[in-house]
Amino acid sequence: MLKDCLDNVRKTCPLVHNITNYVTVNDVANVILACGASPIMSDEPEDVEDITSICGGLNINIGTLNKSSIEGMFRAGKKANALDHVVLLDPVGAGASALRTNTANDLLKAIHFSVIRGNISEIKTLVLGSGTTKGVDADVADAVTKENLDTMVQFAKDFAQTTGSIIAITGAIDLVADSEKCYVIYNGRKEMGKITGTGCQLSGMTTAFVTANQDHTLEAVAASVCTMGLAGEIAWSHMETSDGNATYRNRIIDAIYHMDGATLEKGAKYEIR
């Protein structure tokens, strides 16, 4: 099934509207292209409704907020809902500031999201309505571990039930859940945390996967998360001693570009709970 999800992205080449942060916007565009989809970037309030109307999916990332982009998020999100398009929320840094936390909470109230993807601290902030994070990174105390895995799987399922969204919690162990089923994913490398924006890239790519596989949303999100983690593993295997995080970033995008469904199916490491 994961194989089919990637293959469908390459067959259908969905157009994805991204309202994302300026730190990673180029990498988000490139990873969407690498997986076989097509990106378009726009956060101007007077532009977003037209742009999202011609797309199949909308990726909203709150990493670098301003008043104009916040207005654009609400206008695009409501338009996408009216058109029954896929909408993803990436609550970057929710819990780090009042603006980020309040914006994420307000977006959840105004817009229905097909997928909510974040680290565990960001997702906990959405559940509780407030929280703290280490900048845009998860607090170490919040980590999903083998010891607390049963509790965190139920946490993800419960939030999925509350929101009607697929919940993707990414970290050393990734969780992708609806209200009844959770993929526990073990792909990835710790070195991916040294690259700015792997999460942002994953949100853009996940929007593309879900747009191309709307009858299998849970599996599409799981396939996207496995693809990113596996790409991190493949990219690391090609690193030279003189390479650093800039090269690693490019190698991850290249690994996604060259990945096919069979490679994904063979390399995906997950269990279902």
C-alpha positions as CSV (number, residue, x, y, z in Angstrom):
1,M,0.0,0.0,0.0
2,L,2.8,2.4,0.8
3,K,4.3,1.7,-2.6
4,D,1.1,2.7,-4.3
5,C,0.9,6.0,-2.4
6,L,4.3,7.1,-3.8
7,D,3.6,5.8,-7.3
8,N,0.3,7.7,-7.3
9,V,2.0,11.0,-6.6
10,R,4.3,10.5,-9.5
11,K,1.4,9.4,-11.8
12,T,-0.9,12.3,-10.9
13,C,1.6,15.2,-10.2
14,P,-0.7,17.1,-7.8
15,L,-0.4,20.8,-7.5
16,V,0.2,21.9,-3.9
17,H,-0.3,25.4,-2.5
18,N,2.2,26.2,0.3
19,I,1.9,29.0,2.8
20,T,5.2,28.2,4.5
21,N,8.0,29.9,6.3
22,Y,10.8,31.9,4.5
23,V,13.5,29.9,6.2
24,T,12.8,26.7,4.2
25,V,10.5,27.8,1.4
26,N,13.0,26.8,-1.4
27,D,13.7,23.3,0.2
28,V,9.9,22.7,0.5
29,A,9.4,23.5,-3.2
30,N,12.3,21.2,-4.2
31,V,11.2,18.2,-2.1
32,I,7.7,18.5,-3.5
33,L,9.2,18.4,-7.0
34,A,11.5,15.5,-6.0
35,C,8.5,13.3,-5.0
36,G,6.8,14.0,-8.3
37,A,4.3,16.7,-7.4
38,S,4.3,20.4,-8.2
39,P,4.6,23.3,-5.7
40,I,3.2,26.8,-5.8
41,M,4.0,29.4,-3.0
42,S,1.7,32.3,-2.1
43,D,0.8,33.9,1.2
44,E,-0.5,37.3,0.0
45,P,-4.2,37.5,1.2
46,E,-5.4,39.0,-2.1
47,D,-3.8,36.1,-4.0
48,V,-4.3,33.0,-1.9
49,E,-7.9,32.2,-2.7
50,D,-7.3,32.1,-6.4
51,I,-4.1,30.1,-6.0
52,T,-5.6,27.5,-3.7
53,S,-8.6,27.1,-6.0
54,I,-6.4,25.7,-8.8
55,C,-4.6,23.3,-6.4
56,G,-5.6,20.0,-4.9
57,G,-3.9,20.5,-1.5
58,L,-2.9,23.3,0.9
59,N,0.0,23.2,3.2
60,I,-0.1,25.8,6.1
61,N,3.1,26.2,8.1
62,I,3.3,28.9,10.8
63,G,7.1,29.0,11.1
64,T,7.5,32.7,10.3
65,L,4.3,34.5,11.0
66,N,3.2,38.1,10.2
67,K,-0.2,39.7,10.1
68,S,-0.5,39.5,6.3
69,S,0.5,35.8,6.2
70,I,-1.9,34.9,9.0
71,E,-4.8,36.5,7.1
72,G,-3.7,34.6,4.1
73,M,-3.8,31.3,6.0
74,F,-7.3,31.8,7.1
75,R,-8.6,32.9,3.7
76,A,-6.8,30.1,1.9
77,G,-7.9,27.5,4.5
78,K,-11.5,28.5,4.4
79,K,-11.5,28.4,0.6
80,A,-9.8,25.0,0.5
81,N,-12.4,23.7,2.9
82,A,-15.2,25.0,0.7
83,L,-13.7,23.2,-2.2
84,D,-13.1,20.0,-0.2
85,H,-9.4,20.2,-0.8
86,V,-6.7,18.5,1.3
87,V,-5.4,20.9,4.0
88,L,-2.4,20.3,6.3
89,L,-1.4,22.2,9.4
90,D,2.3,22.4,10.5
91,P,2.2,24.3,13.9
92,V,5.9,25.1,13.9
93,G,7.0,26.4,17.3
94,A,3.5,26.3,18.8
95,G,4.1,26.9,22.5
96,A,7.2,29.1,21.9
97,S,5.2,32.3,21.8
98,A,1.7,33.6,22.3
99,L,1.4,34.5,18.6
100,R,2.3,31.1,17.4
101,T,0.2,29.3,20.0
102,N,-2.9,31.5,19.5
103,T,-2.6,31.4,15.7
104,A,-2.5,27.6,15.7
105,N,-5.4,27.3,18.1
106,D,-7.5,29.8,16.1
107,L,-6.7,28.0,12.8
108,L,-7.9,24.7,14.3
109,K,-11.2,26.4,15.3
110,A,-11.8,28.0,11.9
111,I,-10.5,25.3,9.5
112,H,-10.8,21.6,9.2
113,F,-7.4,20.0,8.6
114,S,-7.0,16.7,6.8
115,V,-3.6,16.3,8.5
116,I,-1.9,17.9,11.5
117,R,1.9,17.3,11.5
118,G,4.3,18.4,14.1
119,N,6.8,17.4,16.8
120,I,5.4,16.1,20.1
121,S,5.8,19.4,21.9
122,E,3.8,21.2,19.2
123,I,1.1,18.6,19.2
124,K,0.8,18.7,23.0
125,T,0.4,22.4,22.8
126,L,-2.5,22.0,20.4
127,V,-4.2,19.5,22.7
128,L,-3.7,21.5,25.8
129,G,-4.2,25.0,24.3
130,S,-0.8,26.1,25.6
131,G,2.7,24.8,26.2
132,T,6.4,25.3,25.9
133,T,8.9,24.3,23.3
134,K,12.6,24.6,22.8
135,G,12.3,27.2,20.0
136,V,10.9,25.2,17.1
137,D,12.3,21.9,18.4
138,A,10.6,19.4,20.7
139,D,11.4,19.5,24.4
140,V,13.5,16.5,25.3
141,A,11.1,15.7,28.1
142,D,8.3,15.2,25.6
143,A,10.0,12.6,23.4
144,V,8.2,9.5,22.2
145,T,10.1,6.5,23.5
146,K,9.7,2.8,23.6
147,E,8.9,3.1,27.3
148,N,5.9,5.5,26.8
149,L,4.9,4.2,23.3
150,D,1.6,2.7,24.3
151,T,0.6,6.0,26.0
152,M,1.7,8.2,23.1
153,V,-0.1,6.0,20.5
154,Q,-3.4,6.4,22.5
155,F,-2.6,10.1,22.8
156,A,-2.4,10.4,19.0
157,K,-5.5,8.4,18.4
158,D,-7.5,10.5,20.9
159,F,-6.4,13.7,19.2
160,A,-7.3,12.3,15.9
161,Q,-10.8,11.5,17.3
162,T,-11.2,15.0,18.6
163,T,-10.1,16.8,15.5
164,G,-11.2,14.4,12.7
165,S,-7.7,14.8,11.3
166,I,-4.8,12.4,10.7
167,I,-2.2,13.1,13.4
168,A,1.5,12.8,12.5
169,I,3.9,13.2,15.4
170,T,7.5,13.1,14.1
171,G,10.7,12.5,16.0
172,A,13.0,9.7,16.7
173,I,9.9,7.4,16.6
174,D,7.2,8.7,14.3
175,L,3.5,8.2,14.9
176,V,0.8,8.5,12.2
177,A,-2.7,7.9,13.6
178,D,-6.4,8.1,13.0
179,S,-8.8,7.4,15.8
180,E,-8.5,3.6,15.4
181,K,-5.1,2.8,13.9
182,C,-1.5,4.1,14.4
183,Y,1.6,3.5,12.3
184,V,4.7,3.5,14.5
185,I,7.5,4.3,12.1
186,Y,11.2,3.7,12.8
187,N,12.9,5.1,9.7
188,G,15.3,8.1,9.8
189,R,18.6,9.2,11.2
190,K,19.4,11.4,14.2
191,E,21.6,13.6,11.9
192,M,18.4,14.8,10.2
193,G,17.9,17.0,13.2
194,K,21.0,19.0,12.2
195,I,19.3,20.2,9.1
196,T,16.9,23.2,9.1
197,G,13.5,22.3,7.7
198,T,13.2,18.5,7.3
199,G,9.9,18.9,9.1
200,C,8.8,21.7,6.8
201,Q,9.8,19.6,3.8
202,L,7.9,16.6,5.2
203,S,4.7,18.7,5.6
204,G,4.8,19.9,1.9
205,M,5.5,16.3,0.7
206,T,2.8,14.9,2.9
207,T,0.2,17.3,1.4
208,A,1.2,16.0,-2.0
209,F,0.9,12.4,-0.9
210,V,-2.6,12.9,0.6
211,T,-3.8,14.9,-2.4
212,A,-2.8,12.0,-4.7
213,N,-4.3,9.4,-2.4
214,Q,-7.5,10.8,-0.9
215,D,-9.2,7.4,-0.5
216,H,-6.3,6.3,1.7
217,T,-5.3,9.3,3.8
218,L,-3.8,7.4,6.7
219,E,-1.7,5.2,4.5
220,A,-0.6,8.3,2.4
221,V,0.7,10.1,5.5
222,A,2.5,7.0,6.7
223,A,4.0,6.6,3.3
224,S,5.3,10.2,3.2
225,V,6.8,9.9,6.7
226,C,8.5,6.6,5.7
227,T,9.8,8.2,2.5
228,M,11.4,11.1,4.4
229,G,13.0,8.8,7.0
230,L,14.2,6.3,4.4
231,A,15.6,9.1,2.3
232,G,17.6,10.3,5.4
233,E,19.0,6.8,5.7
234,I,19.9,6.5,2.0
235,A,21.4,10.0,1.9
236,W,23.6,9.3,5.0
237,S,25.0,6.1,3.3
238,H,26.3,8.3,0.5
239,M,28.0,10.9,2.7
240,E,31.8,11.4,2.4
241,T,34.0,12.4,5.3
242,S,34.3,16.0,4.1
243,D,30.5,16.4,3.8
244,G,28.4,18.3,6.3
245,N,24.8,19.2,6.9
246,A,24.4,21.3,3.7
247,T,25.4,18.3,1.6
248,Y,23.2,16.0,3.7
249,R,20.2,18.3,3.0
250,N,20.8,18.0,-0.8
251,R,21.4,14.2,-0.6
252,I,18.1,13.7,1.1
253,I,16.2,15.6,-1.6
254,D,18.1,13.6,-4.2
255,A,17.2,10.3,-2.4
256,I,13.5,11.3,-2.6
257,Y,13.9,12.2,-6.3
258,H,15.3,8.7,-7.1
259,M,13.0,6.7,-4.8
260,D,10.4,4.4,-6.3
261,G,7.6,2.5,-4.8
262,A,9.5,-0.7,-4.6
263,T,12.4,0.9,-2.7
264,L,10.0,2.5,-0.3
265,E,8.1,-0.8,0.3
266,K,11.4,-2.7,1.0
267,G,12.9,0.0,3.2
268,A,10.0,1.1,5.3
269,K,10.2,0.2,9.0
270,Y,7.0,0.3,10.8
271,E,4.4,-1.6,12.9
272,I,0.7,-0.9,13.2
273,R,-1.0,-0.6,16.6
